[in-house]
Amino acid sequence: MPTPPLTGAELDSALAGLPGWSVRDGSLTATFTADRTAVPGLYAAVAAAEDDANHHAAIRILYGTVSFALNTHDAGGTITGKDTALATRITALAAQHGASPAR
């Protein structure tokens, strides 16, 4: 059974607890900044979390920034609870690796 998309109210509620995350072009997105030496470890930790969740983000790394975009392909590219759960995990991993939401 496919994961249902979040309602507007559910998404708004989730975003209230996800500092630095927003909806852009139909995806849940965030960019974190970190010392460049921390980026490989952050990427590896996120990759492991993605594999554990069987849900993956589009990731862009540029110098000391790591950007994430999440949506659920098997739900028609909408934002679901899978995306907010992974965003929560990514936020925690970013903090553990000294990264903070970009301004």
Chimera marker file (.cmm) of the C-alpha trace (Angstrom):
<marker_set name="trace">
<marker id="1" x="0.000" y="0.000" z="0.000" r="1" g="1" b="0" radius="0.5"/>
<marker id="2" x="1.504" y="3.357" z="-1.005" r="1" g="1" b="0" radius="0.5"/>
<marker id="3" x="2.300" y="5.960" z="1.596" r="1" g="1" b="0" radius="0.5"/>
<marker id="4" x="-0.339" y="8.723" z="1.545" r="1" g="1" b="0" radius="0.5"/>
<marker id="5" x="0.732" y="12.330" z="0.950" r="1" g="1" b="0" radius="0.5"/>
<marker id="6" x="0.677" y="14.651" z="3.939" r="1" g="1" b="0" radius="0.5"/>
<marker id="7" x="-2.153" y="17.124" z="4.144" r="1" g="1" b="0" radius="0.5"/>
<marker id="8" x="-1.297" y="20.818" z="4.237" r="1" g="1" b="0" radius="0.5"/>
<marker id="9" x="-1.939" y="20.903" z="7.982" r="1" g="1" b="0" radius="0.5"/>
<marker id="10" x="0.219" y="17.821" z="8.583" r="1" g="1" b="0" radius="0.5"/>
<marker id="11" x="3.040" y="19.304" z="6.541" r="1" g="1" b="0" radius="0.5"/>
<marker id="12" x="2.801" y="22.648" z="8.345" r="1" g="1" b="0" radius="0.5"/>
<marker id="13" x="2.936" y="20.834" z="11.685" r="1" g="1" b="0" radius="0.5"/>
<marker id="14" x="5.970" y="18.804" z="10.605" r="1" g="1" b="0" radius="0.5"/>
<marker id="15" x="7.790" y="21.891" z="9.312" r="1" g="1" b="0" radius="0.5"/>
<marker id="16" x="7.307" y="23.601" z="12.682" r="1" g="1" b="0" radius="0.5"/>
<marker id="17" x="9.605" y="20.952" z="14.165" r="1" g="1" b="0" radius="0.5"/>
<marker id="18" x="12.138" y="20.939" z="11.316" r="1" g="1" b="0" radius="0.5"/>
<marker id="19" x="14.275" y="24.077" z="11.532" r="1" g="1" b="0" radius="0.5"/>
<marker id="20" x="15.782" y="25.030" z="8.182" r="1" g="1" b="0" radius="0.5"/>
<marker id="21" x="13.448" y="22.810" z="6.148" r="1" g="1" b="0" radius="0.5"/>
<marker id="22" x="10.923" y="24.160" z="3.659" r="1" g="1" b="0" radius="0.5"/>
<marker id="23" x="8.946" y="23.049" z="0.642" r="1" g="1" b="0" radius="0.5"/>
<marker id="24" x="10.467" y="23.981" z="-2.689" r="1" g="1" b="0" radius="0.5"/>
<marker id="25" x="9.441" y="22.668" z="-6.093" r="1" g="1" b="0" radius="0.5"/>
<marker id="26" x="7.334" y="19.915" z="-4.533" r="1" g="1" b="0" radius="0.5"/>
<marker id="27" x="10.111" y="18.591" z="-2.302" r="1" g="1" b="0" radius="0.5"/>
<marker id="28" x="10.994" y="18.948" z="1.348" r="1" g="1" b="0" radius="0.5"/>
<marker id="29" x="14.359" y="20.727" z="1.228" r="1" g="1" b="0" radius="0.5"/>
<marker id="30" x="17.131" y="21.979" z="3.486" r="1" g="1" b="0" radius="0.5"/>
<marker id="31" x="20.733" y="23.054" z="3.217" r="1" g="1" b="0" radius="0.5"/>
<marker id="32" x="23.222" y="22.606" z="6.028" r="1" g="1" b="0" radius="0.5"/>
<marker id="33" x="26.657" y="24.174" z="6.399" r="1" g="1" b="0" radius="0.5"/>
<marker id="34" x="29.600" y="22.480" z="8.032" r="1" g="1" b="0" radius="0.5"/>
<marker id="35" x="33.348" y="22.508" z="8.104" r="1" g="1" b="0" radius="0.5"/>
<marker id="36" x="34.417" y="20.820" z="4.881" r="1" g="1" b="0" radius="0.5"/>
<marker id="37" x="36.205" y="18.106" z="6.816" r="1" g="1" b="0" radius="0.5"/>
<marker id="38" x="32.882" y="17.094" z="8.425" r="1" g="1" b="0" radius="0.5"/>
<marker id="39" x="30.978" y="16.738" z="5.149" r="1" g="1" b="0" radius="0.5"/>
<marker id="40" x="32.159" y="13.211" z="4.198" r="1" g="1" b="0" radius="0.5"/>
<marker id="41" x="31.195" y="11.850" z="7.611" r="1" g="1" b="0" radius="0.5"/>
<marker id="42" x="27.803" y="13.547" z="7.449" r="1" g="1" b="0" radius="0.5"/>
<marker id="43" x="27.193" y="12.139" z="3.982" r="1" g="1" b="0" radius="0.5"/>
<marker id="44" x="28.151" y="8.621" z="5.109" r="1" g="1" b="0" radius="0.5"/>
<marker id="45" x="25.865" y="8.843" z="8.144" r="1" g="1" b="0" radius="0.5"/>
<marker id="46" x="22.946" y="10.086" z="6.042" r="1" g="1" b="0" radius="0.5"/>
<marker id="47" x="23.537" y="7.339" z="3.457" r="1" g="1" b="0" radius="0.5"/>
<marker id="48" x="23.335" y="4.708" z="6.200" r="1" g="1" b="0" radius="0.5"/>
<marker id="49" x="20.141" y="6.266" z="7.580" r="1" g="1" b="0" radius="0.5"/>
<marker id="50" x="18.637" y="6.317" z="4.082" r="1" g="1" b="0" radius="0.5"/>
<marker id="51" x="19.448" y="2.654" z="3.589" r="1" g="1" b="0" radius="0.5"/>
<marker id="52" x="17.934" y="1.785" z="6.976" r="1" g="1" b="0" radius="0.5"/>
<marker id="53" x="14.749" y="3.656" z="6.017" r="1" g="1" b="0" radius="0.5"/>
<marker id="54" x="14.763" y="2.379" z="2.424" r="1" g="1" b="0" radius="0.5"/>
<marker id="55" x="14.083" y="5.989" z="1.460" r="1" g="1" b="0" radius="0.5"/>
<marker id="56" x="16.597" y="8.274" z="-0.236" r="1" g="1" b="0" radius="0.5"/>
<marker id="57" x="17.136" y="11.996" z="-0.700" r="1" g="1" b="0" radius="0.5"/>
<marker id="58" x="18.526" y="13.902" z="-3.629" r="1" g="1" b="0" radius="0.5"/>
<marker id="59" x="21.778" y="15.238" z="-2.172" r="1" g="1" b="0" radius="0.5"/>
<marker id="60" x="23.989" y="18.044" z="-3.453" r="1" g="1" b="0" radius="0.5"/>
<marker id="61" x="27.376" y="18.745" z="-1.892" r="1" g="1" b="0" radius="0.5"/>
<marker id="62" x="29.214" y="21.972" z="-2.634" r="1" g="1" b="0" radius="0.5"/>
<marker id="63" x="32.223" y="22.895" z="-0.509" r="1" g="1" b="0" radius="0.5"/>
<marker id="64" x="30.928" y="23.135" z="3.064" r="1" g="1" b="0" radius="0.5"/>
<marker id="65" x="27.233" y="22.857" z="2.201" r="1" g="1" b="0" radius="0.5"/>
<marker id="66" x="25.048" y="19.798" z="1.895" r="1" g="1" b="0" radius="0.5"/>
<marker id="67" x="21.568" y="20.197" z="0.402" r="1" g="1" b="0" radius="0.5"/>
<marker id="68" x="18.781" y="17.652" z="0.627" r="1" g="1" b="0" radius="0.5"/>
<marker id="69" x="15.514" y="17.295" z="-1.307" r="1" g="1" b="0" radius="0.5"/>
<marker id="70" x="12.953" y="14.696" z="-0.287" r="1" g="1" b="0" radius="0.5"/>
<marker id="71" x="9.743" y="13.422" z="-1.817" r="1" g="1" b="0" radius="0.5"/>
<marker id="72" x="8.204" y="9.984" z="-2.084" r="1" g="1" b="0" radius="0.5"/>
<marker id="73" x="8.315" y="8.543" z="-5.569" r="1" g="1" b="0" radius="0.5"/>
<marker id="74" x="5.850" y="5.726" z="-4.886" r="1" g="1" b="0" radius="0.5"/>
<marker id="75" x="3.348" y="8.386" z="-3.747" r="1" g="1" b="0" radius="0.5"/>
<marker id="76" x="3.570" y="10.291" z="-7.025" r="1" g="1" b="0" radius="0.5"/>
<marker id="77" x="6.446" y="12.511" z="-5.927" r="1" g="1" b="0" radius="0.5"/>
<marker id="78" x="4.468" y="14.020" z="-3.054" r="1" g="1" b="0" radius="0.5"/>
<marker id="79" x="5.710" y="14.704" z="0.461" r="1" g="1" b="0" radius="0.5"/>
<marker id="80" x="4.809" y="11.963" z="2.930" r="1" g="1" b="0" radius="0.5"/>
<marker id="81" x="5.591" y="10.906" z="6.458" r="1" g="1" b="0" radius="0.5"/>
<marker id="82" x="8.605" y="9.032" z="5.078" r="1" g="1" b="0" radius="0.5"/>
<marker id="83" x="10.079" y="12.377" z="4.052" r="1" g="1" b="0" radius="0.5"/>
<marker id="84" x="9.471" y="14.143" z="7.345" r="1" g="1" b="0" radius="0.5"/>
<marker id="85" x="10.854" y="11.153" z="9.265" r="1" g="1" b="0" radius="0.5"/>
<marker id="86" x="14.032" y="11.145" z="7.173" r="1" g="1" b="0" radius="0.5"/>
<marker id="87" x="14.306" y="14.944" z="7.458" r="1" g="1" b="0" radius="0.5"/>
<marker id="88" x="14.153" y="14.587" z="11.238" r="1" g="1" b="0" radius="0.5"/>
<marker id="89" x="16.932" y="11.991" z="11.130" r="1" g="1" b="0" radius="0.5"/>
<marker id="90" x="19.048" y="14.108" z="8.751" r="1" g="1" b="0" radius="0.5"/>
<marker id="91" x="18.670" y="17.125" z="11.057" r="1" g="1" b="0" radius="0.5"/>
<marker id="92" x="19.904" y="15.082" z="14.028" r="1" g="1" b="0" radius="0.5"/>
<marker id="93" x="22.825" y="13.666" z="12.036" r="1" g="1" b="0" radius="0.5"/>
<marker id="94" x="23.751" y="17.133" z="10.804" r="1" g="1" b="0" radius="0.5"/>
<marker id="95" x="23.905" y="18.395" z="14.386" r="1" g="1" b="0" radius="0.5"/>
<marker id="96" x="26.060" y="15.408" z="15.394" r="1" g="1" b="0" radius="0.5"/>
<marker id="97" x="28.500" y="16.348" z="12.617" r="1" g="1" b="0" radius="0.5"/>
<marker id="98" x="28.652" y="20.037" z="13.540" r="1" g="1" b="0" radius="0.5"/>
<marker id="99" x="26.430" y="21.160" z="10.658" r="1" g="1" b="0" radius="0.5"/>
<marker id="100" x="23.718" y="23.750" z="11.032" r="1" g="1" b="0" radius="0.5"/>
<marker id="101" x="20.882" y="24.933" z="8.791" r="1" g="1" b="0" radius="0.5"/>
<marker id="102" x="22.095" y="27.456" z="6.228" r="1" g="1" b="0" radius="0.5"/>
<marker id="103" x="20.693" y="30.935" z="6.497" r="1" g="1" b="0" radius="0.5"/>
<link id1="1" id2="2" r="1" g="1" b="0" radius="0.2"/>
<link id1="2" id2="3" r="1" g="1" b="0" radius="0.2"/>
<link id1="3" id2="4" r="1" g="1" b="0" radius="0.2"/>
<link id1="4" id2="5" r="1" g="1" b="0" radius="0.2"/>
<link id1="5" id2="6" r="1" g="1" b="0" radius="0.2"/>
<link id1="6" id2="7" r="1" g="1" b="0" radius="0.2"/>
<link id1="7" id2="8" r="1" g="1" b="0" radius="0.2"/>
<link id1="8" id2="9" r="1" g="1" b="0" radius="0.2"/>
<link id1="9" id2="10" r="1" g="1" b="0" radius="0.2"/>
<link id1="10" id2="11" r="1" g="1" b="0" radius="0.2"/>
<link id1="11" id2="12" r="1" g="1" b="0" radius="0.2"/>
<link id1="12" id2="13" r="1" g="1" b="0" radius="0.2"/>
<link id1="13" id2="14" r="1" g="1" b="0" radius="0.2"/>
<link id1="14" id2="15" r="1" g="1" b="0" radius="0.2"/>
<link id1="15" id2="16" r="1" g="1" b="0" radius="0.2"/>
<link id1="16" id2="17" r="1" g="1" b="0" radius="0.2"/>
<link id1="17" id2="18" r="1" g="1" b="0" radius="0.2"/>
<link id1="18" id2="19" r="1" g="1" b="0" radius="0.2"/>
<link id1="19" id2="20" r="1" g="1" b="0" radius="0.2"/>
<link id1="20" id2="21" r="1" g="1" b="0" radius="0.2"/>
<link id1="21" id2="22" r="1" g="1" b="0" radius="0.2"/>
<link id1="22" id2="23" r="1" g="1" b="0" radius="0.2"/>
<link id1="23" id2="24" r="1" g="1" b="0" radius="0.2"/>
<link id1="24" id2="25" r="1" g="1" b="0" radius="0.2"/>
<link id1="25" id2="26" r="1" g="1" b="0" radius="0.2"/>
<link id1="26" id2="27" r="1" g="1" b="0" radius="0.2"/>
<link id1="27" id2="28" r="1" g="1" b="0" radius="0.2"/>
<link id1="28" id2="29" r="1" g="1" b="0" radius="0.2"/>
<link id1="29" id2="30" r="1" g="1" b="0" radius="0.2"/>
<link id1="30" id2="31" r="1" g="1" b="0" radius="0.2"/>
<link id1="31" id2="32" r="1" g="1" b="0" radius="0.2"/>
<link id1="32" id2="33" r="1" g="1" b="0" radius="0.2"/>
<link id1="33" id2="34" r="1" g="1" b="0" radius="0.2"/>
<link id1="34" id2="35" r="1" g="1" b="0" radius="0.2"/>
<link id1="35" id2="36" r="1" g="1" b="0" radius="0.2"/>
<link id1="36" id2="37" r="1" g="1" b="0" radius="0.2"/>
<link id1="37" id2="38" r="1" g="1" b="0" radius="0.2"/>
<link id1="38" id2="39" r="1" g="1" b="0" radius="0.2"/>
<link id1="39" id2="40" r="1" g="1" b="0" radius="0.2"/>
<link id1="40" id2="41" r="1" g="1" b="0" radius="0.2"/>
<link id1="41" id2="42" r="1" g="1" b="0" radius="0.2"/>
<link id1="42" id2="43" r="1" g="1" b="0" radius="0.2"/>
<link id1="43" id2="44" r="1" g="1" b="0" radius="0.2"/>
<link id1="44" id2="45" r="1" g="1" b="0" radius="0.2"/>
<link id1="45" id2="46" r="1" g="1" b="0" radius="0.2"/>
<link id1="46" id2="47" r="1" g="1" b="0" radius="0.2"/>
<link id1="47" id2="48" r="1" g="1" b="0" radius="0.2"/>
<link id1="48" id2="49" r="1" g="1" b="0" radius="0.2"/>
<link id1="49" id2="50" r="1" g="1" b="0" radius="0.2"/>
<link id1="50" id2="51" r="1" g="1" b="0" radius="0.2"/>
<link id1="51" id2="52" r="1" g="1" b="0" radius="0.2"/>
<link id1="52" id2="53" r="1" g="1" b="0" radius="0.2"/>
<link id1="53" id2="54" r="1" g="1" b="0" radius="0.2"/>
<link id1="54" id2="55" r="1" g="1" b="0" radius="0.2"/>
<link id1="55" id2="56" r="1" g="1" b="0" radius="0.2"/>
<link id1="56" id2="57" r="1" g="1" b="0" radius="0.2"/>
<link id1="57" id2="58" r="1" g="1" b="0" radius="0.2"/>
<link id1="58" id2="59" r="1" g="1" b="0" radius="0.2"/>
<link id1="59" id2="60" r="1" g="1" b="0" radius="0.2"/>
<link id1="60" id2="61" r="1" g="1" b="0" radius="0.2"/>
<link id1="61" id2="62" r="1" g="1" b="0" radius="0.2"/>
<link id1="62" id2="63" r="1" g="1" b="0" radius="0.2"/>
<link id1="63" id2="64" r="1" g="1" b="0" radius="0.2"/>
<link id1="64" id2="65" r="1" g="1" b="0" radius="0.2"/>
<link id1="65" id2="66" r="1" g="1" b="0" radius="0.2"/>
<link id1="66" id2="67" r="1" g="1" b="0" radius="0.2"/>
<link id1="67" id2="68" r="1" g="1" b="0" radius="0.2"/>
<link id1="68" id2="69" r="1" g="1" b="0" radius="0.2"/>
<link id1="69" id2="70" r="1" g="1" b="0" radius="0.2"/>
<link id1="70" id2="71" r="1" g="1" b="0" radius="0.2"/>
<link id1="71" id2="72" r="1" g="1" b="0" radius="0.2"/>
<link id1="72" id2="73" r="1" g="1" b="0" radius="0.2"/>
<link id1="73" id2="74" r="1" g="1" b="0" radius="0.2"/>
<link id1="74" id2="75" r="1" g="1" b="0" radius="0.2"/>
<link id1="75" id2="76" r="1" g="1" b="0" radius="0.2"/>
<link id1="76" id2="77" r="1" g="1" b="0" radius="0.2"/>
<link id1="77" id2="78" r="1" g="1" b="0" radius="0.2"/>
<link id1="78" id2="79" r="1" g="1" b="0" radius="0.2"/>
<link id1="79" id2="80" r="1" g="1" b="0" radius="0.2"/>
<link id1="80" id2="81" r="1" g="1" b="0" radius="0.2"/>
<link id1="81" id2="82" r="1" g="1" b="0" radius="0.2"/>
<link id1="82" id2="83" r="1" g="1" b="0" radius="0.2"/>
<link id1="83" id2="84" r="1" g="1" b="0" radius="0.2"/>
<link id1="84" id2="85" r="1" g="1" b="0" radius="0.2"/>
<link id1="85" id2="86" r="1" g="1" b="0" radius="0.2"/>
<link id1="86" id2="87" r="1" g="1" b="0" radius="0.2"/>
<link id1="87" id2="88" r="1" g="1" b="0" radius="0.2"/>
<link id1="88" id2="89" r="1" g="1" b="0" radius="0.2"/>
<link id1="89" id2="90" r="1" g="1" b="0" radius="0.2"/>
<link id1="90" id2="91" r="1" g="1" b="0" radius="0.2"/>
<link id1="91" id2="92" r="1" g="1" b="0" radius="0.2"/>
<link id1="92" id2="93" r="1" g="1" b="0" radius="0.2"/>
<link id1="93" id2="94" r="1" g="1" b="0" radius="0.2"/>
<link id1="94" id2="95" r="1" g="1" b="0" radius="0.2"/>
<link id1="95" id2="96" r="1" g="1" b="0" radius="0.2"/>
<link id1="96" id2="97" r="1" g="1" b="0" radius="0.2"/>
<link id1="97" id2="98" r="1" g="1" b="0" radius="0.2"/>
<link id1="98" id2="99" r="1" g="1" b="0" radius="0.2"/>
<link id1="99" id2="100" r="1" g="1" b="0" radius="0.2"/>
<link id1="100" id2="101" r="1" g="1" b="0" radius="0.2"/>
<link id1="101" id2="102" r="1" g="1" b="0" radius="0.2"/>
<link id1="102" id2="103" r="1" g="1" b="0" radius="0.2"/>
</marker_set>
